[in-house]
Every structure is written in structure tokens, then in C-alpha cells.
Amino acid sequence: MTLILSRKDVMSVLEMKDCMTVVEKAFAELSNGTAVLPLRIPITPPNGLALYMPAYLKESKALACKVVTVFKNNPANYNMPVTIGKVLLQDPDTGDVICIMDGGYLTAVRTGAVSGVATKLLARPDENQIAGIFGTGVQARMQLWAVAEARKLSKAIVFDLNKESADKFAADMSAKLGIPVIVAENPDELMVADIICAATSASTPIFDGSKVKAGAHINGIGSHTPNARELDTEIIRRSKFVGDSREACFSEAGDIIIPVKEGAVSESHYYADLGDIITGKKPARENNTEITLFKSNGLAIQDVATAKLVYEMAVQKGIGVQVEI
Ligand SMILES: NC(=O)c1ccc[n+]([C@@H]2O[C@H](COP(=O)([O-])OP(=O)(O)OC[C@H]3O[C@@H](n4cnc5c(N)ncnc54)[C@H](O)[C@@H]3O)[C@@H](O)[C@H]2O)c1
């Protein structure tokens, strides 16, 4: 039998805190060599892009493949979303697909979760920090939720080019987290933040890196092509740079590729993979004044670990529909 889980089913069982725990373990496995993570496979049919993202976590006993498509004309032509994702979870002992689940909400939570783990390990340890969030889409919401799991926040400040979206974000997230969430008029207002998240659709830098305060931690999760970036050269130069994967950063992340091309930093500026911080192979933050930065490209190990968590929670709670295929 195969369990089918809708987006609503996934939403009903997936909590950020639990996701952070399994994602942290997945990155430790990557660092320790017990994860299998092939590069994602792209196929380009005429109307869009299809990505196949498989991974296997030996210790976590999790095997899965996420299928994501980006078809720009879907809304106009088919009244369907641009991005659609589903995860096929397999039993690593038999290979059989035991669950097919919606991957949209799962992707957002797992992306938040890795920033939460990075924040837990790299941000200053003190209480009552201020979060600064760029962007107000689903990813930005998950970033703030995860940061709030990692550190006690006194408030959050949010900036988006779309003011209406920022107002709604502020109302929703303030109610969800029980902290003040203030809408900023410009990016500079976020420069008082201790923890900054860049989660926008921008392809050019969204704030002035020379204005970031000493001791801040930054999570950069948007922009995934060598020519696009949310973070400017100055903030890369000033930061201790940690990535989800060196290989992904130097093939996909303009945030680091562009400053290296410009000659502002060399490739050795890449300090560590997140997994090497988790496993203690590299020290995390070393003082209260350095700026730490985590660049996330999104790895299939996050999807696989989260899909297994969702499946186990759903089985425990008797959620979803079992079908014979
Ligand atoms: N790292 C990962 O694993 C991962 C996973 C999924 C999505 N993403 C990326 O996260 C980003 C956000 O995704 P989303 O689904 O929330 O997108 P979205 O389109 O729903 O929201 C993006 C928001 O960014 C705002 N924006 C654009 N330029 C801005 C600027 N200069 N300053 C402030 N706000 C600006 C837009 O107005 C919009 O509200 C995208 O780049 C997406 O590709 C990353």
C-alpha cells in the first residue's frame, strides 16, 4: 500500500522544531559521509523546467526523490501554480514507494529549518535579539518561524517591495509568534537587526552590506543562479561564510560566485559546510563581533529527512489515504 498525503495533511503534522531536528541530523550525515546526494537532474520540456532531487540518508533510514516543476505559463494557461512539487518516499529495505506527499509546504518548512539550524549554531547566544526579514512570501514566513525557534526574539522588522504583502506578513506572523512585527519603509531600517534573513525573489543585492552591524548573523536563501544574488560583495567580504554545500555554492550561488569573479574574495573565503559546523569539525562563531553568514541553496537531504518525519507523524496520527497501486 502507498500512503497519499495532501498539502493539508502535511501542514497538519509538520512542525518547525521537529523539522530542525531531522534536518540537523541530515547535515551531520552529509558531513560524516553517510548521505548519498547526487546533483539534481534538470530536464527542460517545452513549457518549463523539471527537477529530480533524490537522496539517501543511511543513519536516518530515509530514501526519497522530490520532483519539482517550474512552468511559468501554468497560471495563465491551466489555472495552476508555477511551481509544483511532490515527494516519493521509499522503504530503504525493499525500495518500494511507501508514500507520495505534496512537496510545496514541505519545501518551505525544510528551507526554514536549515536556516533555523544555522542560526542556532552561528548567531550570538544572547536573548531578546531583533530579526530583520527581507521578503514576505512563504519562504520569508518560514525563515522568521525558524529564527524564532532558534533564538528568543524581542521583535522582527520586515521589508518587501510590496507593502500590502508586508502588512499581511506582519499581522499574521505577529499573531503566530506572539512578538511585535514591524513593517519597514526601506532596507536601512533592518540594519539594527541581529539576525537577518534574505528570502526574496530579487536577483540584485537587496541591502548595503557595509551597514550590517558587527556580531550579526545572516541567512541568505533566495537567488540560485551564478549571475543572480541578494547579498552584495561587501557583506560577503565582511562575513564568515558557511554554505549548505561547497559544490552547490560554487555552481549555483551568485552571492559567492560574483564576489570571487570580481576578485574581492578568493574561493578560500568559503569557511565551512554547515554539516562540518554541526559535527564540530570546524568552530562556529568565535566571538561576539564577527558577522556570520549562511548561504542556502536547498539540498535533497533536507527533503528526504523531512518527508520521513512527515510520513512517521502521519502514520502515528492515522492521517492520509492508503491506496493500492
Ligand atoms: N534555498 C532554498 O532552499 C530555497 C527553497 C525554496 C525557495 N527559495 C527561494 O526563496 C525565495 C523566496 O521564495 P518565495 O516562494 O517566498 O517567493 P515569493 O515570490 O512568494 O516572495 C518573494 C518576495 O520577495 C519580494 N522582493 C523582491 N525583491 C525584493 C527586494 N529587493 N527587497 C525586498 N523584497 C523583495 C517580492 O515582493 C515578494 O513578496 C526565492 O528566491 C526562491 O527561489 C529558496
The ligand as an SDF file (V2000), in Angstrom:
LIG
                    3D

 44 48  0  0  0  0  0  0  0  0999 V2000
   17.3260   27.9750   -0.5290 N   0  0  0  0  0  0  0  0  0  0  0  0
   16.2910   27.1820   -0.7180 C   0  0  0  0  0  0  0  0  0  0  0  0
   16.3160   26.0060   -0.3780 O   0  0  0  0  0  0  0  0  0  0  0  0
   15.0270   27.7330   -1.3190 C   0  0  0  0  0  0  0  0  0  0  0  0
   13.8880   26.9180   -1.4130 C   0  0  0  0  0  0  0  0  0  0  0  0
   12.7270   27.4530   -1.9490 C   0  0  0  0  0  0  0  0  0  0  0  0
   12.7200   28.7670   -2.4240 C   0  0  0  0  0  0  0  0  0  0  0  0
   13.8580   29.5110   -2.3510 N   0  0  0  0  0  0  0  0  0  0  0  0
   13.9050   30.8970   -2.8390 C   0  0  0  0  0  0  0  0  0  0  0  0
   13.3570   31.7420   -1.8490 O   0  0  0  0  0  0  0  0  0  0  0  0
   12.9610   32.9700   -2.4700 C   0  0  0  0  0  0  0  0  0  0  0  0
   11.5880   33.3810   -1.9450 C   0  0  0  0  0  0  0  0  0  0  0  0
   10.6400   32.3890   -2.3120 O   0  0  0  0  0  0  0  0  0  0  0  0
    9.0490   32.6640   -2.1020 P   0  0  0  0  0  0  0  0  0  0  0  0
    8.3720   31.4310   -2.5800 O   0  0  0  0  0  0  0  0  0  0  0  0
    8.7770   33.1490   -0.7550 O   0  0  0  0  0  0  0  0  0  0  0  0
    8.8660   33.7980   -3.1910 O   0  0  0  0  0  0  0  0  0  0  0  0
    7.6850   34.8800   -3.3650 P   0  0  0  0  0  0  0  0  0  0  0  0
    7.7370   35.2710   -4.8020 O   0  0  0  0  0  0  0  0  0  0  0  0
    6.4090   34.3700   -2.8060 O   0  0  0  0  0  0  0  0  0  0  0  0
    8.1470   36.0890   -2.4570 O   0  0  0  0  0  0  0  0  0  0  0  0
    9.2600   36.8460   -2.7770 C   0  0  0  0  0  0  0  0  0  0  0  0
    9.0590   38.2380   -2.1920 C   0  0  0  0  0  0  0  0  0  0  0  0
   10.2660   38.9830   -2.3860 O   0  0  0  0  0  0  0  0  0  0  0  0
    9.8800   40.3320   -2.5900 C   0  0  0  0  0  0  0  0  0  0  0  0
   11.0090   41.0830   -3.1430 N   0  0  0  0  0  0  0  0  0  0  0  0
   11.5440   41.0310   -4.3700 C   0  0  0  0  0  0  0  0  0  0  0  0
   12.6050   41.8660   -4.4670 N   0  0  0  0  0  0  0  0  0  0  0  0
   12.7470   42.4490   -3.2480 C   0  0  0  0  0  0  0  0  0  0  0  0
   13.6600   43.3840   -2.6970 C   0  0  0  0  0  0  0  0  0  0  0  0
   14.6450   43.9050   -3.4340 N   0  0  0  0  0  0  0  0  0  0  0  0
   13.5050   43.7480   -1.4070 N   0  0  0  0  0  0  0  0  0  0  0  0
   12.5100   43.2330   -0.6380 C   0  0  0  0  0  0  0  0  0  0  0  0
   11.6070   42.3430   -1.1130 N   0  0  0  0  0  0  0  0  0  0  0  0
   11.7250   41.9530   -2.3940 C   0  0  0  0  0  0  0  0  0  0  0  0
    8.6690   40.2190   -3.5010 C   0  0  0  0  0  0  0  0  0  0  0  0
    7.9080   41.4160   -3.4800 O   0  0  0  0  0  0  0  0  0  0  0  0
    7.9370   39.0390   -2.8740 C   0  0  0  0  0  0  0  0  0  0  0  0
    6.9960   39.4290   -1.8950 O   0  0  0  0  0  0  0  0  0  0  0  0
   13.0170   32.7130   -3.9760 C   0  0  0  0  0  0  0  0  0  0  0  0
   14.2050   33.2800   -4.4990 O   0  0  0  0  0  0  0  0  0  0  0  0
   13.0860   31.2000   -4.0690 C   0  0  0  0  0  0  0  0  0  0  0  0
   13.7300   30.7500   -5.2410 O   0  0  0  0  0  0  0  0  0  0  0  0
   14.9940   29.0160   -1.7990 C   0  0  0  0  0  0  0  0  0  0  0  0
  1  2  1  0
  2  3  2  0
  2  4  1  0
  4  5  1  0
  4 44  2  0
  5  6  2  0
  6  7  1  0
  7  8  2  0
  8  9  1  0
  8 44  1  0
  9 10  1  0
  9 42  1  0
 10 11  1  0
 11 12  1  0
 11 40  1  0
 12 13  1  0
 13 14  1  0
 14 15  2  0
 14 16  1  0
 14 17  1  0
 17 18  1  0
 18 19  2  0
 18 20  1  0
 18 21  1  0
 21 22  1  0
 22 23  1  0
 23 24  1  0
 23 38  1  0
 24 25  1  0
 25 26  1  0
 25 36  1  0
 26 27  1  0
 26 35  1  0
 27 28  2  0
 28 29  1  0
 29 30  1  0
 29 35  2  0
 30 31  1  0
 30 32  2  0
 32 33  1  0
 33 34  2  0
 34 35  1  0
 36 37  1  0
 36 38  1  0
 38 39  1  0
 40 41  1  0
 40 42  1  0
 42 43  1  0
M  CHG  2   8   1  16  -1
M  END
$$$$
